[in-house]
Amino acid sequence: MRYLHTMVRVRDLDASLRFYCDLLGLEEVSRSESPQGRFTLVFLCAPGDRDLAR
């Protein structure tokens, strides 16, 4: 599947990941925390698209 990326700001990362991963079936590809602890970047992809996400 080909798609563009998007960014979503959330307050509750755990609840958001439950929705995107458990309900929609996306997979977490990587995660990085900001040095100041102000935000976390989580990259998700559709099943089978892991190689395309990098």
TORMI-22961 format. One record per residue: x, y, z of N, C-alpha, C, O in turn; residue number from 1; residue in one letter. Coordinates in pm, whole numbers, plus 50000, padded with zeros to 5 digits. Atoms other than C-alpha are relative to their C-alpha. Layout:
// residues N
n_px->X | n_py->Y | n_pz->Z | ca_px->X | ca_py->Y | ca_pz->Z | c_px->X | c_py->Y | c_pz->Z | o_px->X | o_py->Y | o_pz->Z | seq->NUM | type->A
...
//
This chain:
// residues 54
n_px->50085 | n_py->49884 | n_pz->50000 | ca_px->50000 | ca_py->50000 | ca_pz->50000 | c_px->50090 | c_py->50123 | c_pz->50000 | o_px->50191 | o_py->50125 | o_pz->50070 | seq->1 | type->M
n_px->49924 | n_py->49876 | n_pz->50002 | ca_px->50132 | ca_py->50348 | ca_pz->49922 | c_px->49915 | c_py->50109 | c_pz->50065 | o_px->49797 | o_py->50125 | o_pz->50031 | seq->2 | type->R
n_px->50072 | n_py->49893 | n_pz->49934 | ca_px->50035 | ca_py->50638 | ca_pz->50144 | c_px->50101 | c_py->50103 | c_pz->50049 | o_px->50219 | o_py->50071 | o_pz->50068 | seq->3 | type->Y
n_px->49916 | n_py->49894 | n_pz->49945 | ca_px->50175 | ca_py->50966 | ca_pz->50269 | c_px->50000 | c_py->49991 | c_pz->50152 | o_px->49912 | o_py->49928 | o_pz->50211 | seq->4 | type->L
n_px->49996 | n_py->50000 | n_pz->49853 | ca_px->50275 | ca_py->51019 | ca_pz->50629 | c_px->49911 | c_py->50111 | c_pz->50055 | o_px->49875 | o_py->50205 | o_pz->49985 | seq->5 | type->H
n_px->50076 | n_py->49896 | n_pz->49930 | ca_px->50077 | ca_py->51219 | ca_pz->50878 | c_px->50048 | c_py->50004 | c_pz->50144 | o_px->50111 | o_py->49910 | o_pz->50193 | seq->6 | type->T
n_px->49962 | n_py->49986 | n_pz->49861 | ca_px->50134 | ca_py->51346 | ca_pz->51230 | c_px->49874 | c_py->50029 | c_pz->50080 | o_px->49790 | o_py->50110 | o_pz->50040 | seq->7 | type->M
n_px->50113 | n_py->49979 | n_pz->49911 | ca_px->49883 | ca_py->51331 | ca_pz->51513 | c_px->50056 | c_py->50029 | c_pz->50139 | o_px->50136 | o_py->49952 | o_pz->50191 | seq->8 | type->V
n_px->49960 | n_py->49969 | n_pz->49862 | ca_px->49938 | ca_py->51500 | ca_pz->51848 | c_px->49896 | c_py->49941 | c_pz->50095 | o_px->49776 | o_py->49958 | o_pz->50074 | seq->9 | type->R
n_px->50092 | n_py->50065 | n_pz->49906 | ca_px->49789 | ca_py->51308 | ca_pz->52139 | c_px->50042 | c_py->50033 | c_pz->50143 | o_px->50158 | o_py->50064 | o_pz->50170 | seq->10 | type->V
n_px->49970 | n_py->49980 | n_pz->49858 | ca_px->49767 | ca_py->51352 | ca_pz->52514 | c_px->50034 | c_py->49868 | c_pz->50069 | o_px->50120 | o_py->49865 | o_pz->50158 | seq->11 | type->R
n_px->49981 | n_py->50130 | n_pz->49936 | ca_px->49755 | ca_py->50982 | ca_pz->52607 | c_px->50057 | c_py->49903 | c_pz->49896 | o_px->49982 | o_py->49844 | o_pz->49819 | seq->12 | type->D
n_px->49934 | n_py->50083 | n_pz->50099 | ca_px->50010 | ca_py->50785 | ca_pz->52404 | c_px->49956 | c_py->49854 | c_pz->50010 | o_px->49935 | o_py->49789 | o_pz->49907 | seq->13 | type->L
n_px->50041 | n_py->50139 | n_pz->49984 | ca_px->49910 | ca_py->50448 | ca_pz->52550 | c_px->49861 | c_py->49974 | c_pz->49942 | o_px->49840 | o_py->49874 | o_pz->49874 | seq->14 | type->D
n_px->50136 | n_py->50015 | n_pz->50054 | ca_px->49542 | ca_py->50496 | ca_pz->52465 | c_px->50001 | c_py->50012 | c_pz->49848 | o_px->49930 | o_py->49938 | o_pz->49780 | seq->15 | type->A
n_px->49991 | n_py->49983 | n_pz->50145 | ca_px->49631 | ca_py->50615 | ca_pz->52115 | c_px->50060 | c_py->49877 | c_pz->49934 | o_px->50012 | o_py->49833 | o_pz->49829 | seq->16 | type->S
n_px->49939 | n_py->50121 | n_pz->50057 | ca_px->49857 | ca_py->50315 | ca_pz->52052 | c_px->49905 | c_py->49881 | c_pz->50008 | o_px->49904 | o_py->49798 | o_pz->49917 | seq->17 | type->L
n_px->50101 | n_py->50106 | n_pz->49994 | ca_px->49581 | ca_py->50080 | ca_pz->52172 | c_px->49904 | c_py->50012 | c_pz->49882 | o_px->49869 | o_py->49912 | o_pz->49820 | seq->18 | type->R
n_px->50091 | n_py->49977 | n_pz->50111 | ca_px->49351 | ca_py->50238 | ca_pz->51912 | c_px->50066 | c_py->49965 | c_pz->49867 | o_px->50013 | o_py->49884 | o_pz->49791 | seq->19 | type->F
n_px->49936 | n_py->50018 | n_pz->50130 | ca_px->49596 | ca_py->50243 | ca_pz->51621 | c_px->50055 | c_py->49858 | c_pz->49981 | o_px->50046 | o_py->49803 | o_pz->49871 | seq->20 | type->Y
n_px->49939 | n_py->50132 | n_pz->50014 | ca_px->49767 | ca_py->49910 | ca_pz->51692 | c_px->49899 | c_py->49887 | c_pz->50023 | o_px->49888 | o_py->49797 | o_pz->49940 | seq->21 | type->C
n_px->50091 | n_py->50109 | n_pz->49966 | ca_px->49502 | ca_py->49692 | ca_pz->51859 | c_px->49872 | c_py->50002 | c_pz->49916 | o_px->49825 | o_py->49896 | o_pz->49873 | seq->22 | type->D
n_px->50126 | n_py->49993 | n_pz->50074 | ca_px->49192 | ca_py->49818 | ca_pz->51677 | c_px->50019 | c_py->50015 | c_pz->49849 | o_px->49948 | o_py->49950 | o_pz->49772 | seq->23 | type->L
n_px->49980 | n_py->49980 | n_pz->50143 | ca_px->49326 | ca_py->49937 | ca_pz->51340 | c_px->50104 | c_py->49904 | c_pz->49941 | o_px->50110 | o_py->49887 | o_pz->49819 | seq->24 | type->L
n_px->49905 | n_py->50100 | n_pz->50047 | ca_px->49605 | ca_py->49678 | ca_pz->51318 | c_px->50134 | c_py->50054 | c_pz->49952 | o_px->50209 | o_py->49981 | o_pz->49887 | seq->25 | type->G
n_px->49870 | n_py->49947 | n_pz->50039 | ca_px->49900 | ca_py->49911 | ca_pz->51260 | c_px->50109 | c_py->49943 | c_pz->50090 | o_px->50080 | o_py->49895 | o_pz->50200 | seq->26 | type->L
n_px->49886 | n_py->50052 | n_pz->49924 | ca_px->50247 | ca_py->49808 | ca_pz->51380 | c_px->50098 | c_py->50112 | c_pz->50030 | o_px->50123 | o_py->50197 | o_pz->49945 | seq->27 | type->E
n_px->49899 | n_py->49900 | n_pz->49963 | ca_px->50501 | ca_py->50019 | ca_pz->51567 | c_px->50132 | c_py->49964 | c_pz->49934 | o_px->50181 | o_py->49851 | o_pz->49948 | seq->28 | type->E
n_px->49873 | n_py->50021 | n_pz->50070 | ca_px->50818 | ca_py->50058 | ca_pz->51358 | c_px->50115 | c_py->50050 | c_pz->50085 | o_px->50216 | o_py->49981 | o_pz->50100 | seq->29 | type->V
n_px->49894 | n_py->49944 | n_pz->49916 | ca_px->51026 | ca_py->50284 | ca_pz->51582 | c_px->49942 | c_py->50105 | c_pz->50094 | o_px->49828 | o_py->50150 | o_pz->50079 | seq->30 | type->S
n_px->50042 | n_py->49902 | n_pz->49899 | ca_px->51009 | ca_py->50523 | ca_pz->51874 | c_px->50123 | c_py->50079 | c_pz->50041 | o_px->50231 | o_py->50022 | o_pz->50059 | seq->31 | type->R
n_px->49889 | n_py->49918 | n_pz->49950 | ca_px->51228 | ca_py->50814 | ca_pz->51980 | c_px->49945 | c_py->50107 | c_pz->50093 | o_px->49841 | o_py->50168 | o_pz->50067 | seq->32 | type->S
n_px->50038 | n_py->49902 | n_pz->49898 | ca_px->51207 | ca_py->51040 | ca_pz->52284 | c_px->50083 | c_py->50125 | c_pz->49981 | o_px->50201 | o_py->50116 | o_pz->49946 | seq->33 | type->E
n_px->49922 | n_py->49875 | n_pz->50010 | ca_px->51309 | ca_py->51406 | ca_pz->52276 | c_px->50090 | c_py->50010 | c_pz->50123 | o_px->50054 | o_py->49965 | o_pz->50231 | seq->34 | type->S
n_px->49907 | n_py->49987 | n_pz->49887 | ca_px->51610 | ca_py->51489 | ca_pz->52495 | c_px->49940 | c_py->50075 | c_pz->50118 | o_px->49972 | o_py->50045 | o_pz->50232 | seq->35 | type->P
n_px->50060 | n_py->49923 | n_pz->49891 | ca_px->51403 | ca_py->51738 | ca_pz->52695 | c_px->49878 | c_py->49930 | c_pz->50059 | o_px->49822 | o_py->49978 | o_pz->50158 | seq->36 | type->Q
n_px->50115 | n_py->50073 | n_pz->49950 | ca_px->51125 | ca_py->51484 | ca_pz->52746 | c_px->49867 | c_py->50065 | c_pz->49967 | o_px->49766 | o_py->50037 | o_pz->50031 | seq->37 | type->G
n_px->50123 | n_py->49926 | n_pz->50031 | ca_px->50868 | ca_py->51711 | ca_pz->52582 | c_px->49909 | c_py->49923 | c_pz->49905 | o_px->49789 | o_py->49950 | o_pz->49900 | seq->38 | type->R
n_px->50083 | n_py->50076 | n_pz->50094 | ca_px->50748 | ca_py->51462 | ca_pz->52319 | c_px->50066 | c_py->49868 | c_pz->49967 | o_px->50186 | o_py->49849 | o_pz->49989 | seq->39 | type->F
n_px->49953 | n_py->50129 | n_pz->50048 | ca_px->50782 | ca_py->51111 | ca_pz->52184 | c_px->49949 | c_py->49982 | c_pz->49859 | o_px->49831 | o_py->50004 | o_pz->49832 | seq->40 | type->T
n_px->50039 | n_py->50030 | n_pz->50137 | ca_px->50780 | ca_py->51023 | ca_pz->51815 | c_px->49984 | c_py->49850 | c_pz->49987 | o_px->50075 | o_py->49774 | o_pz->50019 | seq->41 | type->L
n_px->50026 | n_py->50142 | n_pz->50022 | ca_px->50622 | ca_py->50688 | ca_pz->51733 | c_px->49961 | c_py->49984 | c_pz->49854 | o_px->49869 | o_py->50050 | o_pz->49806 | seq->42 | type->V
n_px->50028 | n_py->50024 | n_pz->50141 | ca_px->50627 | ca_py->50562 | ca_pz->51375 | c_px->49925 | c_py->49868 | c_pz->49986 | o_px->49969 | o_py->49765 | o_pz->50038 | seq->43 | type->F
n_px->50084 | n_py->50117 | n_pz->50021 | ca_px->50355 | ca_py->50317 | ca_pz->51271 | c_px->49993 | c_py->49968 | c_pz->49851 | o_px->50014 | o_py->50056 | o_pz->49767 | seq->44 | type->L
n_px->50020 | n_py->50038 | n_pz->50140 | ca_px->50298 | ca_py->50122 | ca_pz->50950 | c_px->49893 | c_py->49892 | c_pz->49993 | o_px->49860 | o_py->49828 | o_pz->50093 | seq->45 | type->C
n_px->50099 | n_py->50106 | n_pz->50023 | ca_px->50040 | ca_py->49891 | ca_pz->50801 | c_px->50073 | c_py->49865 | c_pz->49998 | o_px->50191 | o_py->49859 | o_pz->49965 | seq->46 | type->A
n_px->49938 | n_py->50132 | n_pz->50005 | ca_px->50106 | ca_py->49516 | ca_pz->50830 | c_px->50053 | c_py->49972 | c_pz->49860 | o_px->49985 | o_py->49997 | o_pz->49760 | seq->47 | type->P
n_px->49939 | n_py->50031 | n_pz->50129 | ca_px->50342 | ca_py->49405 | ca_pz->50554 | c_px->50073 | c_py->50116 | c_pz->49937 | o_px->50139 | o_py->50098 | o_pz->49835 | seq->48 | type->G
n_px->49933 | n_py->49883 | n_pz->50055 | ca_px->50472 | ca_py->49758 | ca_pz->50494 | c_px->50123 | c_py->50041 | c_pz->50079 | o_px->50178 | o_py->50148 | o_pz->50056 | seq->49 | type->D
n_px->49887 | n_py->49965 | n_pz->49914 | ca_px->50753 | ca_py->49751 | ca_pz->50750 | c_px->50125 | c_py->50036 | c_pz->49919 | o_px->50194 | o_py->50131 | o_pz->49954 | seq->50 | type->R
n_px->49882 | n_py->49971 | n_pz->50081 | ca_px->51025 | ca_py->49742 | ca_pz->50482 | c_px->49986 | c_py->50132 | c_pz->49926 | o_px->50088 | o_py->50196 | o_pz->49898 | seq->51 | type->D
n_px->50023 | n_py->49875 | n_pz->50072 | ca_px->50867 | ca_py->50042 | ca_pz->50304 | c_px->50008 | c_py->50120 | c_pz->50093 | o_px->50026 | o_py->50233 | o_pz->50046 | seq->52 | type->L
n_px->50009 | n_py->49891 | n_pz->49904 | ca_px->50853 | ca_py->50249 | ca_pz->50624 | c_px->50136 | c_py->50059 | c_pz->50035 | o_px->50142 | o_py->50161 | o_pz->50103 | seq->53 | type->A
n_px->49866 | n_py->49951 | n_pz->49962 | ca_px->51229 | ca_py->50298 | ca_pz->50653 | c_px->50065 | c_py->50073 | c_pz->49889 | o_px->50178 | o_py->50120 | o_pz->49904 | seq->54 | type->R
//
